[in-house]
């Protein structure tokens, strides 16, 4: 996972799956957009007005970490 922040535009981008291409973007709410790959998996999250949405960003990062850990565990188990 990689996280980038554009301070001029106050946009935070969380690259959940570096190297995977986004095929679609869906709005989560007014300030949060979710990038999906061709299979509908989340590959990134863009947060506009990030400084105002920091609590939501922290929750998204924690959720993304848990999802990645669960996916890695499932892969190891198979």
N, CA, C and O atoms as a GROMACS GRO file, in nm:
protein
  312
    1UNK      N    1   0.085  -0.116   0.000
    1UNK     CA    2   0.000   0.000   0.000
    1UNK      C    3   0.091   0.123   0.000
    1UNK      O    4   0.190   0.129   0.072
    2UNK      N    5   0.054   0.221  -0.082
    2UNK     CA    6   0.125   0.348  -0.087
    2UNK      C    7   0.025   0.461  -0.065
    2UNK      O    8  -0.090   0.454  -0.107
    3UNK      N    9   0.071   0.565   0.002
    3UNK     CA   10  -0.014   0.679   0.029
    3UNK      C   11   0.056   0.804  -0.021
    3UNK      O   12   0.172   0.828   0.010
    4UNK      N   13  -0.017   0.884  -0.101
    4UNK     CA   14   0.037   1.010  -0.153
    4UNK      C   15  -0.058   1.123  -0.114
    4UNK      O   16  -0.179   1.104  -0.106
    5UNK      N   17  -0.001   1.240  -0.091
    5UNK     CA   18  -0.081   1.356  -0.054
    5UNK      C   19  -0.040   1.476  -0.137
    5UNK      O   20   0.078   1.509  -0.145
    6UNK      N   21  -0.138   1.541  -0.199
    6UNK     CA   22  -0.116   1.663  -0.276
    6UNK      C   23  -0.164   1.779  -0.189
    6UNK      O   24  -0.284   1.804  -0.178
    7UNK      N   25  -0.069   1.849  -0.127
    7UNK     CA   26  -0.106   1.956  -0.032
    7UNK      C   27  -0.168   2.077  -0.101
    7UNK      O   28  -0.248   2.148  -0.040
    8UNK      N   29  -0.132   2.102  -0.227
    8UNK     CA   30  -0.192   2.214  -0.299
    8UNK      C   31  -0.341   2.194  -0.322
    8UNK      O   32  -0.420   2.288  -0.312
    9UNK      N   33  -0.379   2.071  -0.351
    9UNK     CA   34  -0.521   2.041  -0.380
    9UNK      C   35  -0.592   1.975  -0.262
    9UNK      O   36  -0.713   1.955  -0.266
   10UNK      N   37  -0.516   1.942  -0.156
   10UNK     CA   38  -0.569   1.874  -0.038
   10UNK      C   39  -0.637   1.743  -0.075
   10UNK      O   40  -0.748   1.712  -0.032
   11UNK      N   41  -0.564   1.666  -0.158
   11UNK     CA   42  -0.614   1.536  -0.204
   11UNK      C   43  -0.518   1.427  -0.156
   11UNK      O   44  -0.397   1.436  -0.177
   12UNK      N   45  -0.574   1.326  -0.093
   12UNK     CA   46  -0.498   1.211  -0.047
   12UNK      C   47  -0.533   1.092  -0.136
   12UNK      O   48  -0.650   1.068  -0.164
   13UNK      N   49  -0.432   1.018  -0.181
   13UNK     CA   50  -0.457   0.898  -0.259
   13UNK      C   51  -0.395   0.779  -0.188
   13UNK      O   52  -0.276   0.779  -0.158
   14UNK      N   53  -0.477   0.680  -0.163
   14UNK     CA   54  -0.432   0.556  -0.101
   14UNK      C   55  -0.429   0.450  -0.210
   14UNK      O   56  -0.533   0.405  -0.257
   15UNK      N   57  -0.309   0.410  -0.248
   15UNK     CA   58  -0.290   0.308  -0.351
   15UNK      C   59  -0.289   0.173  -0.280
   15UNK      O   60  -0.187   0.129  -0.229
   16UNK      N   61  -0.404   0.110  -0.278
   16UNK     CA   62  -0.424  -0.014  -0.204
   16UNK      C   63  -0.350  -0.130  -0.271
   16UNK      O   64  -0.298  -0.219  -0.203
   17UNK      N   65  -0.346  -0.129  -0.403
   17UNK     CA   66  -0.283  -0.238  -0.478
   17UNK      C   67  -0.189  -0.178  -0.582
   17UNK      O   68  -0.223  -0.172  -0.700
   18UNK      N   69  -0.070  -0.135  -0.539
   18UNK     CA   70   0.024  -0.076  -0.634
   18UNK      C   71   0.049  -0.170  -0.753
   18UNK      O   72   0.068  -0.290  -0.735
   19UNK      N   73   0.048  -0.113  -0.872
   19UNK     CA   74   0.071  -0.192  -0.991
   19UNK      C   75  -0.056  -0.241  -1.058
   19UNK      O   76  -0.053  -0.279  -1.175
   20UNK      N   77  -0.167  -0.240  -0.988
   20UNK     CA   78  -0.294  -0.281  -1.048
   20UNK      C   79  -0.361  -0.159  -1.108
   20UNK      O   80  -0.359  -0.051  -1.048
   21UNK      N   81  -0.420  -0.175  -1.224
   21UNK     CA   82  -0.483  -0.064  -1.296
   21UNK      C   83  -0.629  -0.050  -1.257
   21UNK      O   84  -0.702  -0.149  -1.244
   22UNK      N   85  -0.672   0.074  -1.239
   22UNK     CA   86  -0.813   0.102  -1.213
   22UNK      C   87  -0.888   0.102  -1.346
   22UNK      O   88  -0.842   0.158  -1.445
   23UNK      N   89  -1.003   0.039  -1.346
   23UNK     CA   90  -1.089   0.034  -1.466
   23UNK      C   91  -1.216   0.116  -1.446
   23UNK      O   92  -1.285   0.149  -1.542
   24UNK      N   93  -1.247   0.147  -1.320
   24UNK     CA   94  -1.372   0.218  -1.289
   24UNK      C   95  -1.351   0.296  -1.160
   24UNK      O   96  -1.272   0.256  -1.075
   25UNK      N   97  -1.421   0.406  -1.147
   25UNK     CA   98  -1.419   0.484  -1.023
   25UNK      C   99  -1.562   0.504  -0.978
   25UNK      O  100  -1.648   0.545  -1.055
   26UNK      N  101  -1.586   0.474  -0.851
   26UNK     CA  102  -1.718   0.487  -0.793
   26UNK      C  103  -1.713   0.586  -0.676
   26UNK      O  104  -1.621   0.580  -0.595
   27UNK      N  105  -1.811   0.675  -0.668
   27UNK     CA  106  -1.815   0.766  -0.552
   27UNK      C  107  -1.860   0.690  -0.427
   27UNK      O  108  -1.957   0.614  -0.430
   28UNK      N  109  -1.789   0.713  -0.319
   28UNK     CA  110  -1.827   0.658  -0.189
   28UNK      C  111  -1.914   0.761  -0.118
   28UNK      O  112  -2.015   0.727  -0.056
   29UNK      N  113  -1.872   0.886  -0.127
   29UNK     CA  114  -1.952   1.000  -0.083
   29UNK      C  115  -1.902   1.122  -0.160
   29UNK      O  116  -1.831   1.106  -0.259
   30UNK      N  117  -1.937   1.243  -0.117
   30UNK     CA  118  -1.900   1.363  -0.192
   30UNK      C  119  -1.749   1.381  -0.207
   30UNK      O  120  -1.704   1.435  -0.308
   31UNK      N  121  -1.671   1.338  -0.110
   31UNK     CA  122  -1.527   1.362  -0.110
   31UNK      C  123  -1.442   1.237  -0.125
   31UNK      O  124  -1.320   1.248  -0.131
   32UNK      N  125  -1.502   1.120  -0.133
   32UNK     CA  126  -1.425   0.996  -0.140
   32UNK      C  127  -1.465   0.917  -0.263
   32UNK      O  128  -1.583   0.886  -0.284
   33UNK      N  129  -1.364   0.886  -0.345
   33UNK     CA  130  -1.384   0.808  -0.467
   33UNK      C  131  -1.304   0.679  -0.454
   33UNK      O  132  -1.192   0.679  -0.404
   34UNK      N  133  -1.362   0.569  -0.500
   34UNK     CA  134  -1.298   0.438  -0.490
   34UNK      C  135  -1.267   0.388  -0.631
   34UNK      O  136  -1.356   0.381  -0.715
   35UNK      N  137  -1.141   0.355  -0.655
   35UNK     CA  138  -1.098   0.299  -0.783
   35UNK      C  139  -1.107   0.147  -0.776
   35UNK      O  140  -1.062   0.086  -0.679
   36UNK      N  141  -1.164   0.087  -0.880
   36UNK     CA  142  -1.184  -0.058  -0.888
   36UNK      C  143  -1.112  -0.114  -1.009
   36UNK      O  144  -1.102  -0.048  -1.112
   37UNK      N  145  -1.061  -0.237  -0.996
   37UNK     CA  146  -1.000  -0.303  -1.110
   37UNK      C  147  -1.108  -0.372  -1.194
   37UNK      O  148  -1.227  -0.357  -1.166
   38UNK      N  149  -1.066  -0.446  -1.296
   38UNK     CA  150  -1.161  -0.511  -1.386
   38UNK      C  151  -1.247  -0.616  -1.317
   38UNK      O  152  -1.353  -0.652  -1.368
   39UNK      N  153  -1.204  -0.664  -1.202
   39UNK     CA  154  -1.280  -0.764  -1.127
   39UNK      C  155  -1.364  -0.703  -1.015
   39UNK      O  156  -1.431  -0.775  -0.942
   40UNK      N  157  -1.359  -0.571  -1.003
   40UNK     CA  158  -1.436  -0.503  -0.898
   40UNK      C  159  -1.364  -0.493  -0.765
   40UNK      O  160  -1.425  -0.455  -0.665
   41UNK      N  161  -1.235  -0.526  -0.762
   41UNK     CA  162  -1.156  -0.515  -0.639
   41UNK      C  163  -1.109  -0.370  -0.621
   41UNK      O  164  -1.078  -0.302  -0.719
   42UNK      N  165  -1.102  -0.325  -0.499
   42UNK     CA  166  -1.055  -0.190  -0.470
   42UNK      C  167  -0.904  -0.186  -0.492
   42UNK      O  168  -0.829  -0.265  -0.435
   43UNK      N  169  -0.861  -0.091  -0.576
   43UNK     CA  170  -0.718  -0.074  -0.600
   43UNK      C  171  -0.669   0.061  -0.548
   43UNK      O  172  -0.549   0.083  -0.534
   44UNK      N  173  -0.762   0.152  -0.520
   44UNK     CA  174  -0.721   0.283  -0.468
   44UNK      C  175  -0.839   0.362  -0.416
   44UNK      O  176  -0.954   0.337  -0.450
   45UNK      N  177  -0.806   0.458  -0.331
   45UNK     CA  178  -0.908   0.546  -0.273
   45UNK      C  179  -0.854   0.689  -0.281
   45UNK      O  180  -0.743   0.717  -0.236
   46UNK      N  181  -0.935   0.778  -0.339
   46UNK     CA  182  -0.898   0.919  -0.350
   46UNK      C  183  -0.987   0.998  -0.255
   46UNK      O  184  -1.110   0.986  -0.258
   47UNK      N  185  -0.924   1.080  -0.173
   47UNK     CA  186  -0.998   1.158  -0.073
   47UNK      C  187  -0.975   1.306  -0.100
   47UNK      O  188  -0.863   1.356  -0.084
   48UNK      N  189  -1.080   1.376  -0.141
   48UNK     CA  190  -1.075   1.520  -0.163
   48UNK      C  191  -1.100   1.588  -0.029
   48UNK      O  192  -1.164   1.531   0.059
   49UNK      N  193  -1.051   1.709  -0.013
   49UNK     CA  194  -1.063   1.781   0.114
   49UNK      C  195  -1.013   1.692   0.229
   49UNK      O  196  -1.078   1.678   0.332
   50UNK      N  197  -0.898   1.632   0.206
   50UNK     CA  198  -0.844   1.533   0.300
   50UNK      C  199  -0.828   1.587   0.441
   50UNK      O  200  -0.853   1.516   0.538
   51UNK      N  201  -0.785   1.712   0.454
   51UNK     CA  202  -0.764   1.766   0.588
   51UNK      C  203  -0.894   1.776   0.666
   51UNK      O  204  -0.893   1.774   0.789
   52UNK      N  205  -1.006   1.788   0.597
   52UNK     CA  206  -1.136   1.793   0.664
   52UNK      C  207  -1.192   1.653   0.688
   52UNK      O  208  -1.283   1.635   0.770
   53UNK      N  209  -1.138   1.556   0.618
   53UNK     CA  210  -1.190   1.419   0.625
   53UNK      C  211  -1.090   1.323   0.689
   53UNK      O  212  -1.094   1.203   0.661
   54UNK      N  213  -1.004   1.373   0.774
   54UNK     CA  214  -0.897   1.290   0.829
   54UNK      C  215  -0.948   1.170   0.907
   54UNK      O  216  -0.888   1.063   0.901
   55UNK      N  217  -1.056   1.185   0.980
   55UNK     CA  218  -1.111   1.070   1.055
   55UNK      C  219  -1.157   0.961   0.959
   55UNK      O  220  -1.132   0.843   0.983
   56UNK      N  221  -1.224   0.999   0.852
   56UNK     CA  222  -1.268   0.902   0.753
   56UNK      C  223  -1.148   0.836   0.686
   56UNK      O  224  -1.151   0.716   0.657
   57UNK      N  225  -1.043   0.913   0.661
   57UNK     CA  226  -0.922   0.860   0.600
   57UNK      C  227  -0.859   0.756   0.692
   57UNK      O  228  -0.821   0.648   0.646
   58UNK      N  229  -0.847   0.786   0.819
   58UNK     CA  230  -0.788   0.692   0.914
   58UNK      C  231  -0.868   0.562   0.916
   58UNK      O  232  -0.809   0.454   0.921
   59UNK      N  233  -0.999   0.571   0.914
   59UNK     CA  234  -1.083   0.452   0.914
   59UNK      C  235  -1.063   0.372   0.785
   59UNK      O  236  -1.057   0.249   0.788
   60UNK      N  237  -1.053   0.443   0.672
   60UNK     CA  238  -1.030   0.375   0.544
   60UNK      C  239  -0.896   0.302   0.542
   60UNK      O  240  -0.888   0.189   0.494
   61UNK      N  241  -0.792   0.366   0.593
   61UNK     CA  242  -0.661   0.304   0.596
   61UNK      C  243  -0.663   0.178   0.682
   61UNK      O  244  -0.609   0.075   0.642
   62UNK      N  245  -0.725   0.186   0.798
   62UNK     CA  246  -0.734   0.069   0.886
   62UNK      C  247  -0.813  -0.044   0.820
   62UNK      O  248  -0.774  -0.160   0.828
   63UNK      N  249  -0.923  -0.010   0.755
   63UNK     CA  250  -1.004  -0.111   0.687
   63UNK      C  251  -0.924  -0.173   0.572
   63UNK      O  252  -0.927  -0.295   0.554
   64UNK      N  253  -0.853  -0.092   0.496
   64UNK     CA  254  -0.772  -0.143   0.386
   64UNK      C  255  -0.664  -0.237   0.438
   64UNK      O  256  -0.639  -0.342   0.378
   65UNK      N  257  -0.601  -0.202   0.549
   65UNK     CA  258  -0.499  -0.290   0.607
   65UNK      C  259  -0.559  -0.424   0.646
   65UNK      O  260  -0.500  -0.528   0.619
   66UNK      N  261  -0.676  -0.421   0.710
   66UNK     CA  262  -0.741  -0.546   0.751
   66UNK      C  263  -0.777  -0.632   0.629
   66UNK      O  264  -0.759  -0.753   0.631
   67UNK      N  265  -0.828  -0.568   0.523
   67UNK     CA  266  -0.864  -0.642   0.402
   67UNK      C  267  -0.741  -0.704   0.337
   67UNK      O  268  -0.745  -0.819   0.292
   68UNK      N  269  -0.632  -0.629   0.332
   68UNK     CA  270  -0.509  -0.683   0.274
   68UNK      C  271  -0.453  -0.798   0.356
   68UNK      O  272  -0.406  -0.897   0.300
   69UNK      N  273  -0.458  -0.786   0.489
   69UNK     CA  274  -0.412  -0.893   0.576
   69UNK      C  275  -0.498  -1.019   0.559
   69UNK      O  276  -0.446  -1.130   0.556
   70UNK      N  277  -0.630  -1.000   0.548
   70UNK     CA  278  -0.720  -1.115   0.531
   70UNK      C  279  -0.695  -1.181   0.396
   70UNK      O  280  -0.696  -1.304   0.386
   71UNK      N  281  -0.672  -1.102   0.292
   71UNK     CA  282  -0.643  -1.158   0.160
   71UNK      C  283  -0.513  -1.236   0.161
   71UNK      O  284  -0.504  -1.344   0.102
   72UNK      N  285  -0.411  -1.182   0.227
   72UNK     CA  286  -0.283  -1.252   0.236
   72UNK      C  287  -0.298  -1.382   0.313
   72UNK      O  288  -0.240  -1.484   0.274
   73UNK      N  289  -0.374  -1.380   0.422
   73UNK     CA  290  -0.397  -1.501   0.502
   73UNK      C  291  -0.471  -1.606   0.419
   73UNK      O  292  -0.437  -1.724   0.424
   74UNK      N  293  -0.572  -1.564   0.344
   74UNK     CA  294  -0.649  -1.657   0.262
   74UNK      C  295  -0.559  -1.718   0.153
   74UNK      O  296  -0.572  -1.836   0.121
   75UNK      N  297  -0.470  -1.638   0.098
   75UNK     CA  298  -0.378  -1.687  -0.004
   75UNK      C  299  -0.282  -1.791   0.054
   75UNK      O  300  -0.253  -1.892  -0.009
   76UNK      N  301  -0.233  -1.763   0.175
   76UNK     CA  302  -0.143  -1.859   0.241
   76UNK      C  303  -0.214  -1.990   0.273
   76UNK      O  304  -0.155  -2.097   0.265
   77UNK      N  305  -0.342  -1.981   0.309
   77UNK     CA  306  -0.419  -2.099   0.348
   77UNK      C  307  -0.454  -2.188   0.228
   77UNK      O  308  -0.481  -2.307   0.244
   78UNK      N  309  -0.454  -2.130   0.109
   78UNK     CA  310  -0.494  -2.210  -0.009
   78UNK      C  311  -0.379  -2.281  -0.074
   78UNK      O  312  -0.397  -2.351  -0.173
   0.00000   0.00000   0.00000
